[in-house]
């Protein structure tokens, strides 16, 4: 009976793995038949503006209007007035129009666009998820109808747990990929006319300054953890201190004799 169950499990998982490990040509064929290509878009736009604070406010207002959001931002100079950089996420279909509106805020000094075709990756993830979901359903059905030995049931549950773990991982990957496809990443650099952007050679120093707080916090955490470990060791040894003291005194008396 155990052998039969193991063969059944191998058939189930083997089919799922075989289907998920489809030939590259088959994946490409499915990708070409799946409709529009899936692309991850990244772009950058550099602008010279007359007033940095007003340009940034206009950017954030226009970003909210198209349903985007600021992912990160940084500014250099006094109160960030010398140069500012924002990494924003924009709904991909609205990226071109949004960049066109931003270009009206000043003089464009740099404009870049690049795309990564992730259609095959998207199709492959979807196929693997479908196969694993079917395998999960089969295992659940087998578990509900199985009345064999405890070892056989445990084996089914172990396989079910493994399959569910893979489903969760692939679901997270698919969700992350869908977000990258849906929202383009746009890096916008703003600087007042007549000024120069910071020298790239200073980038490591700026990064060090941004990370200084994290370094200090991490060092403090290590120091606290060390003192806590010492305190726990002392507390653990406290009940034995009288006995150790008596032993030490006894040893000294024996030496004197």
C-alpha positions, -999 to +999 in steps of 0.1 A: +000+000+000+028+024+009+045+017-024+013+024-043+009+057-025+045+067-033+040+059-070+009+079-070+027+109-055+055+106-079+031+106-108+014+137-095+046+157-088+063+144-118+035+157-141+036+191-124+073+194-128+073+182-163+047+207-173+064+236-155+097+227-171+084+232-206+108+236-235+119+271-242+103+269-277+069+260-262+071+288-237+080+313-265+051+300-286+027+305-257+041+339-250+035+350-286-001+338-284-008+354-251-016+389-264+004+421-259+040+417-248+048+423-211+074+449-205+092+464-175+099+501-184+125+523-168+131+559-178+150+590-166+145+627-172+168+656-163+155+691-161+168+726-156+142+747-138+139+783-127+126+775-092+134+741-078+107+740-050+080+751-074+090+725-100+090+697-074+056+707-061+043+707-096+058+673-103+043+658-071+009+673-080+009+659-116+021+625-103-009+623-080-032+632-109-020+602-129-022+578-100+016+575-094+037+578-063+071+588-051+093+558-044+123+577-031+138+612-032+170+630-022+183+665-024+217+681-023+228+715-012+213+739+013+178+726+021+180+705-010+179+736-032+210+729-052+198+697-068+170+672-063+164+637-076+131+617-073+124+581-082+087+579-090+064+551-102+040+560-129+012+538-145+030+525-176+003+536-201+006+572-188+044+574-188+048+592-221+022+618-214+035+624-179+070+629-192+056+654-217+040+674-189+072+674-169+092+686-199+071+719-197+085+726-162+119+735-175+146+728-200+152+691-208+189+682-205+186+644-205+160+619-215+164+581-215+140+551-219+147+514-217+125+484-216+129+447-206+106+422-223+094+398-196+066+381-215+082+346-214+089+350-177+053+361-171+039+332-191+062+307-173+052+319-139+015+316-147+020+281-161+039+269-131+013+284-107-015+266-126+003+233-125+011+236-088-024+246-080-037+214-097-012+193-078-023+209-046-060+201-054-050+164-062-031+161-029-060+175-010-084+151-026-061+122-019-058+133+017-095+135+021-102+101+007-072+082+021-077+059+051-044+041+050-016+039+075-004+070+095+029+070+077+012+073+043-010+102+055+021+120+069+039+115+035+009+131+017+008+160+042+046+166+038+042+168+000+012+191+003+032+214+026+061+215+000+037+223-029+019+250-009+053+266-001+062+267-038+027+282-046+033+310-021+068+318-035+056+318-071+025+339-062+048+365-046+071+365-076+042+369-100+027+398-079+060+416-079+065+412-116+029+424-123+037+456-102+068+462-122+049+458-154+020+480-143+041+509-130+071+523-149+101+535-129+110+571-137+140+589-122+136+627-124+166+650-118+158+687-111+183+715-108+181+752-110+193+768-142+229+780-140+239+753-114+257+720-119+247+686-107+269+671-079+301+654-091+295+617-094+329+612-076+312+624-044+284+597-047+302+573-022+304+601+004+268+610-001+258+573+003+280+571+034+262+601+049+228+585+042+239+552+057+256+568+088+224+566+108+219+529+100+256+522+109+253+539+143+220+522+150+235+488+141+265+494+163+244+504+192+222+473+188+254+451+188+266+468+219+233+464+237+231+427+227+267+422+241+259+437+274+226+417+276+245+385+270+270+394+297+242+402+321+224+369+313+257+350+319+262+367+353+226+360+363+230+323+353+262+321+374+249+339+404+235+308+422+268+291+419+290+320+432+287+310+469+298+275+461+327+287+440+337+311+468+338+283+494+358+261+470+383+288+465+387+295+502+391+257+509+418+255+482+437+284+498+436+268+532+449+235+519+478+253+502+487+270+535+489+237+552 
